[in-house]
Amino acid sequence: MSRLRWPLRVYILAVLGTALAALPASAAFRGNLRPTDTVLLALLMVMAAVAQLWPVHLSVKMKITVDDTATFAAALLLGPFYAMVAAGATTLIALHFRGVRQSWYNRGFNAATSALSTGAAATAFLLVAGSGAQVAREPWAIGIAAIAKYLVHSALVDLVVALQVRRNPIGGWWTLHRRLMPYEVALLVLGALAAIAAQAQPWTLVLFGVPMAIVLLTVRDSANVREQTKSAILELADLIDLRDPYTHGHSQRVAGLAERLARRMRLEYAQVELIRDAARVHDIGKIGTNDMVLLKPGPLTEEEQKEMRRHTEIGHRLLRRLPEFWEGAELVLSHHERHDGAGYPRGLRGDELPVEVSVISVADTYDAMTTDRPYRKGLAWEAVRAELVRQRGKQWREGAVDSFIEMIDEERRSARVGRPQASPGPAQPATRALT
């Protein structure tokens, strides 16, 4: 744990301490378990543990499991103490049987977030519905409990991710959660239905394994389709770069430069991810550009320039139909706009253009100027630097240019290379667990 920065270390210990304090505090309100309650607790713990054995990985660190159905049912049926025990213990059990190699504080944090969010749901239900309530007769209490569970869990995990990657936990919240929210809602609804059924007949809990599995398979299939679609589009972007030997690897280099610049400017995580993905496919519209124009070694005629400029609109039309790229499609459309309004295709200016456009555009221009072309050699950094300064506030935002120049100067001093290579994409934030 000594390797962690002190704010992250303090936060993890605070979450662990809160969970450890909440458990005995909730024990003061626990009732005696009836035989049927003992059966319910055992069944729900088995369901929660098994559900966590097969997480669906949506990205490097973003994953989802379907244990919320079981833990939410426990919150509605068993009260805060037993629900927290079930949620925390099953998380530790599942991590053990999955063979996940984690430090003690990672495991503890995962168990604590599960216990605290489930405890919050149970407490909310108890306060609204009262002790011994019939779950089926308390729709408002169920809704409030579901909101409490979701908000507490997402807040705890979002904050630890924010401390890890040094971003504002509020920024990009919707971008991060919108993919998972429909599945989370479905799992919580299943949990409420399971609690209603189990309160009458405990054995009916086992029947809910089927819809839980369906949700899991749906998430997995959706993730696979999204990944395959994204891979196909990225491959297409690379093939377009290959049409011109002088621009081979251009999109990958621009994506790496733009990502590093966005991080240097301390943009939100969601913005960094958006910039990287949009930069990676910013020239995909050149699929509709004639080879005679695209590969022409000399200056373009006015008509040829019009055809070349259409690549931004073609790329936008292609990408806006894909959920993985629909936000980035706007940046692809605008990456040749200028801060002074002299760009294309819409002639936007100033604050009409998001900062992401300047980040991609300055990276694109740098790579274009430093790359050899049929009619000239790549320019030296000193010449490129002078052009960036000259166009500061005209073609790009001042802040983007200043940060880019500082970044390249530092990289040249440290690495002694003319053009930095594209870096791999950033790690994705966890939404289900700290890994």
N, C-alpha and C positions, 0 to 999 in steps of 0.2 A: 504493500500500500504506500510505501514511502516514495514510489515512483510517480504517484499521482500529484498533480498540482494541489496546493493546499485548499483552494475553494472547493474542488471536487472531493477531496478527502473529507473535509468538514461536512459537506452535504451528505455524502454516503453514510457517514457515522451518525448524522442527525436523523436520517431516515431509519437506520437500524435501531437507534435509540427510541425513536417514536413508536416503532412497531413493538419493541420489547416492553415499553411502558404501557401501550394500549392494551396489550394482551391481559395482564393482571387487572387493569382497570375494568375491562369488559367482563372479567370473570366474576366481579362483584354482582353482576346482573344476570348471571347465567342461572337457568333453572335446572332441575333434575331431568336427566334424559330418561324418557320412557323407553320401553323396549323397541317400539316402532321408530323412535328418534335415533336410537343406536343403529338400527338397520339402515335408516336414511343416511346417517353420517358415514357409515361404512361404504354404502353404495356410491354416494357422491364423491367420496375420496378416491375410490377406484376409478370412477368415470373421469375425474379431473386429472388424475395421474396418467391414465392411459391416453387421454386427449392430448397431453403435452409431449408424448413420445414421438409424434410425427408432425413437427412444425413445418409450415410452408415458408420457404425463404423467398421473399419478394425482391430482395437485393442483398448486398453484402452483409448488412446488419439489420435489415428490416424483415421481420418475420411475424407470422400470426399462428396462434394455436386456437383450438376450439374449447378450451377448458372453461371459458366464461359461462357457458351454459350450466355446468355443474356447480361452479362457485357461486353464481348468482342464485341458483336454486337453494343452495345452502344458506345464503344470506337471508332469503325470504322464509325459510323453514326453521332454522336452528338458532337464530340470534347471533349477535356479534362475536361472542367468545368462540363458539364451536365453528362458526363460519371462517373466522380468522385462522384457527388451528387447521382446518381442512385446506384452506387456500395456501397457507405458508408451507405446511408439511408436504403437500402433494407437489409443490414446485421443487422442493429439495429432493424428493424421491424421484421425480421425473428427470431432473438434471443428473442424478446419480446413474440411473439406468440408461440414459442416453449416452453416457460416457463423455459428457461435455467437460472439457478441461477448463475450469475457471478457478480463479482465486477465491478464497473464503469470502471476501467482501463482495465479489460479484454475485456469488450464490446467495449470500445474505441479502443483498439489495434486491435481487429478483424475488426472493421469498417475501421480503418486507413489503415491496410494492403490491404484490398479489394479496397479502394479508390485509394491508391498510385499505386498499380499494374495496375489497370484499367486506371488511369491517365497516367502512363508511356506508356501503349499501345496506347492510344489516341494521346499522344504527338509524339510518334515515327511515327505513321501513318500520322499525320499532317505535320511533317517535311519532310517526304519522298514524300508523294503524293500531298501535298498542300491542301488548303481550297477548299471545294466543289467538291472534286474528286469523280469520279464514282468508287465505290469499286471494281466492277468486272474488271476494267481495271488496277488495281494496285496490282498484285500478290506479287511483291517484298515488297511493303509497308505492305501488310497483314502479310507476313512472319516475317518481322522485328518487327511489333507490337506484334505478338504472342510470339516471343522470349522475348521481353521486359516484357510482362505481366508475363510470366512464371518465368523468372529469378528474377524479383523484388519481386514477391510474395514468391517464395521459399527462397530467401535470407533473407527477413524480418522474416519469420517464423522460418527458420533454426537457425538464430542467437538467437532468443529469447529462443528456445529450448536448444541451446548450453549453454546459460547462466543459464537456469534452472537446467540442469543436469551436468553442468561443464564439457563439452566436446568440442573438436575442431569442429567448424561447418563444416569444409571441410571434415574431416574424415568420411568415411561411407556414403558420399552423394549419391553415386550411389546405394548402398544397400537400402537406405531409399526411394529413389524416383523411382526406376525402376518399382515397382509394380503399381504406380499411373500414370506414364508417358503416357502409351498408352491411358488411359481414358482421361487424360488432353488434349492430342493432339486431340482426337476425339471431345471433347467438344469445343476446339478452332476452329477446322474445321467447326463444326456445326455453331458456332458463325459467322464465315466468310460467310458461305452460307446463314445464316439468314439475315445478313446485305445486301448481294447482292439482295436477294429476296425482302426484306422490302423496299429497296431504290426504287424499281419499284411499289410494292403494299404493303403498311404497314400491311394490314390485314393478309398477309401470315405468319407473325410472329407466329400466334397461331398454325400453322401447325407444327412448330418445337418443340412443346411440346411433340409430339409423339417420335421422335428420342431421345430427352432428357430423357424421361421416359425409353426408351429402354437401354440407357447407364446406367442409375441408376439401373435398374433391373439386367443388366449384371454384374455390380460391386457387387451388393448385392449377386447374385448367386455365383459369383466367391469367394467372401469372405466367404460365408457359406460352400462351398466345401473345401476351404483351411482349415477352422477351424475344420470341421468334420474330414478331413484327419489327421490333426495334433493331434487332440484328440484321434483318433484311434491308431496312432503310440505311443503316450504317454501311453495309456492304455495297449498296447501290451508290452511296456517296463516294466510297473509295474507288469504285469502278469508273465513276465520272471523272475523278481526278486522274485516273490512268489514261484517259483519252488524250491528255496533253502531258508528255513526258516532263515538261518543265514545271508542272504543278503537282506532280506525284507526291502524295503525302501532305499536300497543302492543308486540307481540312483538319487532319489530325494535329498538325503543328498549330494551326490557329486555335483549335479547341484547347490545347495545352496552354498556350499563351494567355488566352482569354480567361481560363480558369484561374491561373496564377494571379493575373491582374485583379480579378474579382475578389480573390481572397485578400490580396494586399489592400484593396480598398475597403475591406471589412464589410462587404455586402452580406446580406442574410444568406443562410445555407440554401434556401429555396432558390434565391437568385443565382448563386454560384452554380447550382445544378442545372438550372434553366439555361444559363449562359453557355456552359460546357456542351450541353446537348444541342443547342441551336447552332453554335459555332461548328460543331461536328458535321452538320448537314447544310451549312449556309449557302453552298453553291449547288445544291442538288437540283435546282431548277435548270441548270445547264444541260440537263438531259434533253431539253427541248431546243437547244442551240445548235444550229447547223455547224458541221465540222469545218466548212470553208471559212466561217466566221471565227469559231472558237480557236482554230489552229493557225489563223492567218499570221504570218511573221511580221508584217508591217502594220502601219496605222490603219484603223478602221474608217470606212466611209460613214457618212451620216446615217444611211440606212442600216449599215452593219452595226453601228452603235445602238440604234433603236432595238435591233434584234437581240443584241447582247444584254441590254438592260432589261429585257423581258424575263430574264432568268429569275429575278426576285419574285415576280408575280407567279411564274410557273411553280417555283418551289413552294410558295405560300398555298397555292391551290392544292398541291399534292399533300402537304403536311397537315393542313387544317382538318383533314378528314380522319386523322389518326389520333386517338386519345393520348398516345405517348408523346406527341409532338405539337398538339394544337396550340399550346401557349408559345412554344418556340417558333411556330409558324409566323407570328407577328414580327418577331425579331429577324427572321429570314427575309420577310418582305421589306423590312426597314434598314437592312444592314448597309445600304448605300445611300441612306439619307445623311444630310449634313446638319450640323448644329446651327449653321447660318441660313438654312432653308434652301440651299442650292443643290440638294441631292435629289434622288429619284427613288421610287416612282411617284410619291405624293407631295414632295416638296415640304415636308414637315420641318419645323424648326424649334430650337430651344426646349422648353419644358413639354412640348408636344411629343418629344422623343424620350423614352425611358433611358435611364443611365446604362442599361444593358446593351443598348444599340451602340453607344460609344465604345464600350469595352470590347465588343466583337469587332467593330469597325477598325479600331486602332490596331488590334492584333492582326486583322486581315491585311491591312495596309503595310504593316511592318514586314510580314512574311512575303508579301508581293514585292516589296522594294528590295529585300535582301536575297531574293531568289534569282538565279540566272534566267534570262529570257533569250529568245532567238536574236533579238535586236539589241541586247545590252547585257552586260554582266551585272550580277547582284551588287547593290550599293553597299559601301562600307557603313559601319554604324554611325560614324561622325556625320555623314551626309543624311542618313535617315533621321538622326537626332535633330539636325537643323530643320528638316522638313516638318517633323512633328511639332517643333516649337513654332514654326511659321504658321502652321494650321491650327494651333492651339486657340480654342474659342471660335474658330471658323468651321473647320470640318468636324471637330470633336469637342466635348466638354473639357474645360481646363483641368479639372480634377483627374480625369481619365488619362490625359496626356502626361501630367506631372507624375502620377503614380507609375505609369508605364516606363517613363524614362528612368525614374529611380530604380525600378525593378530590373531593367536591363543593365543599367550601370552596376548594380550590385552583383548580378549574375556574371557579368563579364569580369568583374574584379575577382570573384571567388572561383569561377571555373575557367577563366581565360579562354572562352570560346566565343565565336561570332554570333551563333544563333542557338539558344537553348532548345533542347528537345522537348517534345510534348510529354507532359507528365500523365500518369494514370489518373483515372477519375477518382473523385473524393469518396471516402467511405460514407455509406448511407447511415442515417440515424436509426437507432433501434426504436420500435414502437411497442414491442412486447417484452423486451428483456435487455439488460445490460450484458454485452458479450465482450 
